[in-house]
Structure formats: structure tokens, C-alpha cells
């Protein structure tokens, strides 16, 4: 894939990895292989909100918070795969359901 098809932040991450002789960068994904940034962007547009995956004072292995417009709506586990890239321990469908459920109520 040509560099012009990747977002700027992706290219920056890969340049850093190249400089440090690390494996190729791959953006965070859900366990089903879908990129979190594409799923989150679609959900934000659909619901008119801001979605964040955030860890505050966490250590490796701790769950992170899923926030919608700053309010915590759930938690999500994560780990680094063999190449050091982040994988969130939820399918994209489960994540979409979590976000949709946060608007019901």
C-alpha cells in the first residue's frame, strides 16, 4: 500500500519503528481484526459524539475505559501482540453494541 493511503499518524509511527529497527507498525485493532480508528470514526459520525479509549494511571494489562463524550460507558482489555501492536479484547460488533447501548436509556 502506498504511503499516501495511510493517515499521517500511521506514517509517523512507522518512521519511529524504522529508526528503532522495530517490526512494522499496525494500528490498534479489535480481536476480529477490524481497526479501532475506522470503527470509532464511523460510530462518532453516526451518533454525533466523541469516543475515547483511555487508561488513567493504569499498568500494562489493566483494562482501559471506553468513554462517550467524556462519560465512562464500559471497560476494554488490551494486549500487545508479537509485533508489539495493540489488540483490544473485544470484537468490533461487541464494541458497536456497547456504544449503541450507551445511548439507550
Secondary structure, 3 states (H helix, E strand, C coil): CCHHHCCHHHHHHHHHHHHCCCCCCCCCEECCCCEHHHHHHHHHHHHCCCEEEECCCCCCCCCEEEEECCEEEEEECEEECCCCCEEECCCHHHHHHHHHHHCCC
